[in-house]
């Protein structure tokens, strides 16, 4: 599987929307680091972001909103938050 910026951004979004757990995000990133090929147009950035996600379950690293915003920016994305009336 080829991992692109879009795929990584989508995974971060899934976690932020509580569609996947932190453990699932970490598992995905660890598998991607071991088995996937990174899109050559941004391989370094993608590998660094995926590597950082793989450490998110380690207490000293964690994963905050600010971390996600920074990682998404490194991938070329802007974060937009929309609050809806339930």
Biopython code that builds the backbone (N, CA, C, O; Angstrom):
import numpy as np
from Bio.PDB.StructureBuilder import StructureBuilder

atoms = [
    (1, "UNK", "N", (0.834, -1.175, 0.000)),
    (1, "UNK", "CA", (0.000, 0.000, 0.000)),
    (1, "UNK", "C", (0.885, 1.247, 0.000)),
    (1, "UNK", "O", (1.905, 1.297, 0.687)),
    (2, "UNK", "N", (0.493, 2.223, -0.757)),
    (2, "UNK", "CA", (1.202, 3.502, -0.783)),
    (2, "UNK", "C", (0.471, 4.469, 0.145)),
    (2, "UNK", "O", (-0.724, 4.720, -0.013)),
    (3, "UNK", "N", (1.207, 5.002, 1.107)),
    (3, "UNK", "CA", (0.640, 5.957, 2.060)),
    (3, "UNK", "C", (0.904, 7.360, 1.537)),
    (3, "UNK", "O", (2.048, 7.735, 1.277)),
    (4, "UNK", "N", (-0.160, 8.126, 1.388)),
    (4, "UNK", "CA", (-0.080, 9.496, 0.889)),
    (4, "UNK", "C", (-0.396, 10.484, 2.014)),
    (4, "UNK", "O", (-0.822, 10.098, 3.103)),
    (5, "UNK", "N", (-0.178, 11.752, 1.725)),
    (5, "UNK", "CA", (-0.554, 12.811, 2.669)),
    (5, "UNK", "C", (-2.041, 12.713, 3.015)),
    (5, "UNK", "O", (-2.437, 12.879, 4.169)),
    (6, "UNK", "N", (-2.848, 12.441, 2.000)),
    (6, "UNK", "CA", (-4.293, 12.371, 2.179)),
    (6, "UNK", "C", (-4.685, 11.256, 3.137)),
    (6, "UNK", "O", (-5.564, 11.438, 3.980)),
    (7, "UNK", "N", (-4.042, 10.112, 3.012)),
    (7, "UNK", "CA", (-4.355, 8.983, 3.885)),
    (7, "UNK", "C", (-3.995, 9.312, 5.328)),
    (7, "UNK", "O", (-4.774, 9.035, 6.240)),
    (8, "UNK", "N", (-2.829, 9.898, 5.541)),
    (8, "UNK", "CA", (-2.398, 10.238, 6.897)),
    (8, "UNK", "C", (-3.324, 11.297, 7.485)),
    (8, "UNK", "O", (-3.734, 11.184, 8.640)),
    (9, "UNK", "N", (-3.655, 12.318, 6.710)),
    (9, "UNK", "CA", (-4.566, 13.362, 7.191)),
    (9, "UNK", "C", (-5.923, 12.766, 7.533)),
    (9, "UNK", "O", (-6.546, 13.162, 8.518)),
    (10, "UNK", "N", (-6.378, 11.826, 6.735)),
    (10, "UNK", "CA", (-7.659, 11.170, 6.997)),
    (10, "UNK", "C", (-7.626, 10.398, 8.308)),
    (10, "UNK", "O", (-8.595, 10.428, 9.067)),
    (11, "UNK", "N", (-6.530, 9.710, 8.581)),
    (11, "UNK", "CA", (-6.399, 8.959, 9.831)),
    (11, "UNK", "C", (-6.396, 9.897, 11.040)),
    (11, "UNK", "O", (-7.029, 9.609, 12.055)),
    (12, "UNK", "N", (-5.692, 11.004, 10.930)),
    (12, "UNK", "CA", (-5.693, 11.981, 12.025)),
    (12, "UNK", "C", (-7.115, 12.507, 12.230)),
    (12, "UNK", "O", (-7.575, 12.640, 13.363)),
    (13, "UNK", "N", (-7.796, 12.800, 11.143)),
    (13, "UNK", "CA", (-9.181, 13.267, 11.228)),
    (13, "UNK", "C", (-10.092, 12.250, 11.876)),
    (13, "UNK", "O", (-10.951, 12.616, 12.679)),
    (14, "UNK", "N", (-9.924, 10.978, 11.545)),
    (14, "UNK", "CA", (-10.733, 9.930, 12.168)),
    (14, "UNK", "C", (-10.534, 9.926, 13.680)),
    (14, "UNK", "O", (-11.492, 9.772, 14.436)),
    (15, "UNK", "N", (-9.293, 10.096, 14.115)),
    (15, "UNK", "CA", (-9.023, 10.111, 15.549)),
    (15, "UNK", "C", (-9.637, 11.354, 16.202)),
    (15, "UNK", "O", (-10.239, 11.260, 17.272)),
    (16, "UNK", "N", (-9.486, 12.510, 15.564)),
    (16, "UNK", "CA", (-10.041, 13.741, 16.133)),
    (16, "UNK", "C", (-11.568, 13.682, 16.231)),
    (16, "UNK", "O", (-12.161, 14.267, 17.138)),
    (17, "UNK", "N", (-12.204, 12.967, 15.284)),
    (17, "UNK", "CA", (-13.671, 12.828, 15.301)),
    (17, "UNK", "C", (-14.129, 11.647, 16.157)),
    (17, "UNK", "O", (-15.317, 11.330, 16.192)),
    (18, "UNK", "N", (-13.195, 11.002, 16.842)),
    (18, "UNK", "CA", (-13.488, 9.858, 17.712)),
    (18, "UNK", "C", (-14.056, 8.672, 16.943)),
    (18, "UNK", "O", (-14.840, 7.893, 17.485)),
    (19, "UNK", "N", (-13.664, 8.536, 15.693)),
    (19, "UNK", "CA", (-14.088, 7.397, 14.882)),
    (19, "UNK", "C", (-13.167, 6.203, 15.091)),
    (19, "UNK", "O", (-13.568, 5.061, 14.870)),
    (20, "UNK", "N", (-11.937, 6.463, 15.514)),
    (20, "UNK", "CA", (-10.997, 5.412, 15.881)),
    (20, "UNK", "C", (-10.360, 5.800, 17.213)),
    (20, "UNK", "O", (-10.333, 6.973, 17.585)),
    (21, "UNK", "N", (-9.855, 4.805, 17.915)),
    (21, "UNK", "CA", (-9.202, 5.055, 19.197)),
    (21, "UNK", "C", (-7.739, 5.422, 18.970)),
    (21, "UNK", "O", (-7.201, 5.266, 17.874)),
    (22, "UNK", "N", (-7.118, 5.910, 20.029)),
    (22, "UNK", "CA", (-5.690, 6.211, 19.946)),
    (22, "UNK", "C", (-4.899, 4.933, 19.656)),
    (22, "UNK", "O", (-3.951, 4.949, 18.871)),
    (23, "UNK", "N", (-5.291, 3.834, 20.290)),
    (23, "UNK", "CA", (-4.605, 2.564, 20.033)),
    (23, "UNK", "C", (-4.720, 2.156, 18.569)),
    (23, "UNK", "O", (-3.758, 1.641, 17.999)),
    (24, "UNK", "N", (-5.874, 2.374, 17.953)),
    (24, "UNK", "CA", (-6.049, 2.047, 16.540)),
    (24, "UNK", "C", (-5.183, 2.942, 15.655)),
    (24, "UNK", "O", (-4.611, 2.475, 14.669)),
    (25, "UNK", "N", (-5.087, 4.216, 16.002)),
    (25, "UNK", "CA", (-4.234, 5.134, 15.247)),
    (25, "UNK", "C", (-2.775, 4.724, 15.350)),
    (25, "UNK", "O", (-2.052, 4.718, 14.354)),
    (26, "UNK", "N", (-2.345, 4.381, 16.560)),
    (26, "UNK", "CA", (-0.963, 3.949, 16.777)),
    (26, "UNK", "C", (-0.695, 2.646, 16.017)),
    (26, "UNK", "O", (0.341, 2.518, 15.363)),
    (27, "UNK", "N", (-1.607, 1.690, 16.096)),
    (27, "UNK", "CA", (-1.442, 0.421, 15.375)),
    (27, "UNK", "C", (-1.326, 0.662, 13.874)),
    (27, "UNK", "O", (-0.473, 0.081, 13.205)),
    (28, "UNK", "N", (-2.201, 1.532, 13.352)),
    (28, "UNK", "CA", (-2.152, 1.828, 11.924)),
    (28, "UNK", "C", (-0.791, 2.421, 11.548)),
    (28, "UNK", "O", (-0.188, 2.026, 10.551)),
    (29, "UNK", "N", (-0.322, 3.362, 12.348)),
    (29, "UNK", "CA", (0.939, 4.027, 12.014)),
    (29, "UNK", "C", (2.119, 3.064, 12.121)),
    (29, "UNK", "O", (3.029, 3.109, 11.294)),
    (30, "UNK", "N", (2.111, 2.201, 13.125)),
    (30, "UNK", "CA", (3.192, 1.226, 13.251)),
    (30, "UNK", "C", (3.204, 0.267, 12.070)),
    (30, "UNK", "O", (4.267, -0.056, 11.540)),
    (31, "UNK", "N", (2.025, -0.191, 11.655)),
    (31, "UNK", "CA", (1.933, -1.066, 10.477)),
    (31, "UNK", "C", (2.398, -0.343, 9.216)),
    (31, "UNK", "O", (3.096, -0.920, 8.383)),
    (32, "UNK", "N", (2.008, 0.921, 9.083)),
    (32, "UNK", "CA", (2.415, 1.692, 7.910)),
    (32, "UNK", "C", (3.933, 1.845, 7.856)),
    (32, "UNK", "O", (4.534, 1.750, 6.787)),
    (33, "UNK", "N", (4.540, 2.081, 9.002)),
    (33, "UNK", "CA", (5.997, 2.223, 9.033)),
    (33, "UNK", "C", (6.694, 0.930, 8.637)),
    (33, "UNK", "O", (7.747, 0.960, 8.001)),
    (34, "UNK", "N", (6.116, -0.197, 9.007)),
    (34, "UNK", "CA", (6.750, -1.487, 8.729)),
    (34, "UNK", "C", (6.463, -2.014, 7.331)),
    (34, "UNK", "O", (7.329, -2.632, 6.712)),
    (35, "UNK", "N", (5.246, -1.775, 6.824)),
    (35, "UNK", "CA", (4.812, -2.471, 5.626)),
    (35, "UNK", "C", (4.524, -1.591, 4.414)),
    (35, "UNK", "O", (4.525, -2.079, 3.284)),
    (36, "UNK", "N", (4.282, -0.324, 4.631)),
    (36, "UNK", "CA", (3.828, 0.531, 3.534)),
    (36, "UNK", "C", (4.988, 1.221, 2.840)),
    (36, "UNK", "O", (6.109, 1.285, 3.345)),
    (37, "UNK", "N", (4.671, 1.728, 1.675)),
    (37, "UNK", "CA", (5.568, 2.589, 0.920)),
    (37, "UNK", "C", (4.979, 3.989, 0.981)),
    (37, "UNK", "O", (3.769, 4.172, 0.850)),
    (38, "UNK", "N", (5.847, 4.971, 1.182)),
    (38, "UNK", "CA", (5.361, 6.347, 1.263)),
    (38, "UNK", "C", (5.459, 7.021, -0.097)),
    (38, "UNK", "O", (6.418, 6.828, -0.845)),
    (39, "UNK", "N", (4.444, 7.814, -0.393)),
    (39, "UNK", "CA", (4.400, 8.584, -1.635)),
    (39, "UNK", "C", (5.716, 9.336, -1.799)),
    (39, "UNK", "O", (6.122, 10.086, -0.911)),
    (40, "UNK", "N", (6.380, 9.137, -2.932)),
    (40, "UNK", "CA", (7.714, 9.706, -3.131)),
    (40, "UNK", "C", (7.721, 11.229, -3.157)),
    (40, "UNK", "O", (8.754, 11.841, -2.886)),
    (41, "UNK", "N", (6.601, 11.845, -3.474)),
    (41, "UNK", "CA", (6.581, 13.309, -3.552)),
    (41, "UNK", "C", (6.708, 13.966, -2.173)),
    (41, "UNK", "O", (7.033, 15.149, -2.073)),
    (42, "UNK", "N", (6.447, 13.188, -1.107)),
    (42, "UNK", "CA", (6.534, 13.757, 0.243)),
    (42, "UNK", "C", (6.939, 12.687, 1.246)),
    (42, "UNK", "O", (6.477, 12.699, 2.387)),
    (43, "UNK", "N", (7.787, 11.774, 0.835)),
    (43, "UNK", "CA", (8.127, 10.618, 1.671)),
    (43, "UNK", "C", (8.684, 11.008, 3.036)),
    (43, "UNK", "O", (8.301, 10.415, 4.044)),
    (44, "UNK", "N", (9.571, 11.984, 3.089)),
    (44, "UNK", "CA", (10.172, 12.379, 4.370)),
    (44, "UNK", "C", (9.126, 12.928, 5.325)),
    (44, "UNK", "O", (9.067, 12.513, 6.482)),
    (45, "UNK", "N", (8.296, 13.859, 4.855)),
    (45, "UNK", "CA", (7.275, 14.447, 5.707)),
    (45, "UNK", "C", (6.290, 13.384, 6.184)),
    (45, "UNK", "O", (5.934, 13.342, 7.362)),
    (46, "UNK", "N", (5.856, 12.534, 5.273)),
    (46, "UNK", "CA", (4.889, 11.498, 5.626)),
    (46, "UNK", "C", (5.496, 10.548, 6.658)),
    (46, "UNK", "O", (4.856, 10.231, 7.661)),
    (47, "UNK", "N", (6.710, 10.099, 6.421)),
    (47, "UNK", "CA", (7.359, 9.161, 7.341)),
    (47, "UNK", "C", (7.532, 9.782, 8.724)),
    (47, "UNK", "O", (7.336, 9.103, 9.731)),
    (48, "UNK", "N", (7.893, 11.052, 8.787)),
    (48, "UNK", "CA", (8.067, 11.717, 10.077)),
    (48, "UNK", "C", (6.747, 11.843, 10.824)),
    (48, "UNK", "O", (6.694, 11.620, 12.034)),
    (49, "UNK", "N", (5.684, 12.199, 10.112)),
    (49, "UNK", "CA", (4.375, 12.337, 10.747)),
    (49, "UNK", "C", (3.867, 10.973, 11.204)),
    (49, "UNK", "O", (3.378, 10.844, 12.327)),
    (50, "UNK", "N", (3.975, 9.965, 10.361)),
    (50, "UNK", "CA", (3.526, 8.620, 10.729)),
    (50, "UNK", "C", (4.345, 8.104, 11.910)),
    (50, "UNK", "O", (3.799, 7.467, 12.811)),
    (51, "UNK", "N", (5.637, 8.372, 11.910)),
    (51, "UNK", "CA", (6.475, 7.980, 13.038)),
    (51, "UNK", "C", (6.045, 8.647, 14.327)),
    (51, "UNK", "O", (6.030, 8.014, 15.383)),
    (52, "UNK", "N", (5.699, 9.910, 14.249)),
    (52, "UNK", "CA", (5.225, 10.636, 15.435)),
    (52, "UNK", "C", (3.909, 10.054, 15.939)),
    (52, "UNK", "O", (3.710, 9.929, 17.147)),
    (53, "UNK", "N", (3.013, 9.699, 15.027)),
    (53, "UNK", "CA", (1.747, 9.086, 15.424)),
    (53, "UNK", "C", (1.976, 7.746, 16.108)),
    (53, "UNK", "O", (1.222, 7.361, 17.002)),
    (54, "UNK", "N", (3.005, 7.045, 15.690)),
    (54, "UNK", "CA", (3.318, 5.757, 16.281)),
    (54, "UNK", "C", (3.771, 5.848, 17.722)),
    (54, "UNK", "O", (3.755, 4.848, 18.441)),
    (55, "UNK", "N", (4.174, 7.028, 18.155)),
    (55, "UNK", "CA", (4.612, 7.239, 19.538)),
    (55, "UNK", "C", (3.520, 7.826, 20.427)),
    (55, "UNK", "O", (3.749, 8.079, 21.609)),
    (56, "UNK", "N", (2.349, 8.041, 19.867)),
    (56, "UNK", "CA", (1.289, 8.753, 20.581)),
    (56, "UNK", "C", (0.784, 8.025, 21.818)),
    (56, "UNK", "O", (0.167, 8.642, 22.686)),
    (57, "UNK", "N", (1.034, 6.730, 21.911)),
    (57, "UNK", "CA", (0.569, 5.998, 23.089)),
    (57, "UNK", "C", (1.606, 5.970, 24.211)),
    (57, "UNK", "O", (1.363, 5.386, 25.267)),
    (58, "UNK", "N", (2.753, 6.594, 23.987)),
    (58, "UNK", "CA", (3.791, 6.683, 25.012)),
    (58, "UNK", "C", (3.500, 7.925, 25.847)),
    (58, "UNK", "O", (3.344, 9.020, 25.305)),
    (59, "UNK", "N", (3.427, 7.759, 27.141)),
    (59, "UNK", "CA", (3.006, 8.834, 28.030)),
    (59, "UNK", "C", (3.774, 10.141, 27.800)),
    (59, "UNK", "O", (3.167, 11.212, 27.799)),
    (60, "UNK", "N", (5.068, 10.074, 27.609)),
    (60, "UNK", "CA", (5.865, 11.293, 27.466)),
    (60, "UNK", "C", (5.642, 11.993, 26.124)),
    (60, "UNK", "O", (6.020, 13.154, 25.969)),
    (61, "UNK", "N", (5.038, 11.308, 25.157)),
    (61, "UNK", "CA", (4.754, 11.933, 23.863)),
    (61, "UNK", "C", (3.296, 12.358, 23.772)),
    (61, "UNK", "O", (3.015, 13.534, 23.544)),
    (62, "UNK", "N", (2.372, 11.436, 23.943)),
    (62, "UNK", "CA", (0.958, 11.765, 23.854)),
    (62, "UNK", "C", (0.603, 12.340, 22.491)),
    (62, "UNK", "O", (1.410, 12.316, 21.562)),
    (63, "UNK", "N", (-0.614, 12.856, 22.387)),
    (63, "UNK", "CA", (-1.056, 13.484, 21.146)),
    (63, "UNK", "C", (-2.127, 14.505, 21.503)),
    (63, "UNK", "O", (-3.217, 14.143, 21.945)),
    (64, "UNK", "N", (-1.816, 15.769, 21.311)),
    (64, "UNK", "CA", (-2.741, 16.847, 21.646)),
    (64, "UNK", "C", (-3.330, 17.446, 20.375)),
    (64, "UNK", "O", (-2.902, 17.145, 19.260)),
    (65, "UNK", "N", (-4.323, 18.301, 20.580)),
    (65, "UNK", "CA", (-4.911, 19.032, 19.461)),
    (65, "UNK", "C", (-3.825, 19.827, 18.732)),
    (65, "UNK", "O", (-3.769, 19.821, 17.502)),
    (66, "UNK", "N", (-2.963, 20.509, 19.490)),
    (66, "UNK", "CA", (-1.891, 21.301, 18.882)),
    (66, "UNK", "C", (-0.947, 20.416, 18.073)),
    (66, "UNK", "O", (-0.488, 20.812, 17.001)),
    (67, "UNK", "N", (-0.656, 19.216, 18.584)),
    (67, "UNK", "CA", (0.186, 18.280, 17.835)),
    (67, "UNK", "C", (-0.457, 17.936, 16.499)),
    (67, "UNK", "O", (0.198, 17.950, 15.458)),
    (68, "UNK", "N", (-1.752, 17.626, 16.546)),
    (68, "UNK", "CA", (-2.465, 17.263, 15.318)),
    (68, "UNK", "C", (-2.466, 18.412, 14.319)),
    (68, "UNK", "O", (-2.255, 18.210, 13.123)),
    (69, "UNK", "N", (-2.705, 19.612, 14.819)),
    (69, "UNK", "CA", (-2.704, 20.789, 13.947)),
    (69, "UNK", "C", (-1.339, 20.954, 13.280)),
    (69, "UNK", "O", (-1.259, 21.214, 12.079)),
    (70, "UNK", "N", (-0.273, 20.804, 14.056)),
    (70, "UNK", "CA", (1.082, 20.929, 13.503)),
    (70, "UNK", "C", (1.376, 19.816, 12.488)),
    (70, "UNK", "O", (1.939, 20.080, 11.426)),
    (71, "UNK", "N", (1.005, 18.596, 12.807)),
    (71, "UNK", "CA", (1.253, 17.482, 11.894)),
    (71, "UNK", "C", (0.491, 17.659, 10.587)),
    (71, "UNK", "O", (1.026, 17.405, 9.508)),
    (72, "UNK", "N", (-0.752, 18.093, 10.689)),
    (72, "UNK", "CA", (-1.539, 18.338, 9.479)),
    (72, "UNK", "C", (-0.945, 19.464, 8.640)),
    (72, "UNK", "O", (-0.940, 19.388, 7.412)),
    (73, "UNK", "N", (-0.445, 20.506, 9.296)),
    (73, "UNK", "CA", (0.200, 21.593, 8.559)),
    (73, "UNK", "C", (1.442, 21.095, 7.828)),
    (73, "UNK", "O", (1.711, 21.514, 6.702)),
    (74, "UNK", "N", (2.197, 20.207, 8.461)),
    (74, "UNK", "CA", (3.382, 19.636, 7.813)),
    (74, "UNK", "C", (3.008, 18.841, 6.568)),
    (74, "UNK", "O", (3.805, 18.707, 5.639)),
    (75, "UNK", "N", (1.783, 18.314, 6.560)),
    (75, "UNK", "CA", (1.302, 17.561, 5.406)),
    (75, "UNK", "C", (0.639, 18.453, 4.362)),
    (75, "UNK", "O", (0.212, 17.980, 3.309)),
    (76, "UNK", "N", (0.558, 19.744, 4.661)),
    (76, "UNK", "CA", (-0.033, 20.680, 3.703)),
    (76, "UNK", "C", (-1.503, 20.965, 3.922)),
    (76, "UNK", "O", (-2.189, 21.418, 3.005)),
    (77, "UNK", "N", (-2.000, 20.709, 5.124)),
    (77, "UNK", "CA", (-3.413, 20.914, 5.426)),
    (77, "UNK", "C", (-3.588, 22.021, 6.447)),
    (77, "UNK", "O", (-2.708, 22.267, 7.272)),
    (78, "UNK", "N", (-4.735, 22.686, 6.383)),
    (78, "UNK", "CA", (-5.146, 23.647, 7.393)),
    (78, "UNK", "C", (-6.278, 22.997, 8.173)),
    (78, "UNK", "O", (-7.059, 22.219, 7.626)),
    (79, "UNK", "N", (-6.355, 23.324, 9.447)),
    (79, "UNK", "CA", (-7.408, 22.780, 10.286)),
    (79, "UNK", "C", (-8.527, 23.803, 10.391)),
    (79, "UNK", "O", (-8.291, 24.992, 10.607)),
    (80, "UNK", "N", (-9.735, 23.317, 10.234)),
    (80, "UNK", "CA", (-10.927, 24.156, 10.355)),
    (80, "UNK", "C", (-11.879, 23.462, 11.314)),
    (80, "UNK", "O", (-12.235, 22.301, 11.109)),
    (81, "UNK", "N", (-12.288, 24.159, 12.348)),
    (81, "UNK", "CA", (-13.197, 23.589, 13.335)),
    (81, "UNK", "C", (-14.572, 24.233, 13.138)),
    (81, "UNK", "O", (-14.697, 25.449, 12.989)),
    (82, "UNK", "N", (-15.575, 23.395, 13.141)),
    (82, "UNK", "CA", (-16.932, 23.883, 13.016)),
    (82, "UNK", "C", (-17.736, 23.332, 14.186)),
    (82, "UNK", "O", (-17.741, 22.123, 14.419)),
    (83, "UNK", "N", (-18.400, 24.189, 14.908)),
    (83, "UNK", "CA", (-19.205, 23.769, 16.046)),
    (83, "UNK", "C", (-20.666, 23.846, 15.625)),
    (83, "UNK", "O", (-21.156, 24.890, 15.196)),
    (84, "UNK", "N", (-21.345, 22.715, 15.759)),
    (84, "UNK", "CA", (-22.740, 22.622, 15.326)),
    (84, "UNK", "C", (-23.653, 22.498, 16.531)),
    (84, "UNK", "O", (-23.290, 21.897, 17.541)),
    (85, "UNK", "N", (-24.814, 23.059, 16.417)),
    (85, "UNK", "CA", (-25.812, 22.936, 17.458)),
    (85, "UNK", "C", (-26.378, 21.524, 17.407)),
    (85, "UNK", "O", (-26.838, 21.068, 16.361)),
    (86, "UNK", "N", (-26.342, 20.842, 18.534)),
    (86, "UNK", "CA", (-26.832, 19.464, 18.588)),
    (86, "UNK", "C", (-28.330, 19.497, 18.618)),
    (86, "UNK", "O", (-28.970, 18.446, 18.664)),
]
sb = StructureBuilder()
sb.init_structure("model")
sb.init_model(0)
sb.init_chain("A")
sb.init_seg("    ")
for serial, (resi, resn, name, xyz) in enumerate(atoms, 1):
    if name == "N":
        sb.init_residue(resn, " ", resi, " ")
    sb.init_atom(name, np.array(xyz, "f"), 0.0, 1.0, " ", f" {name:<3s}", serial, name[0])
structure = sb.get_structure()
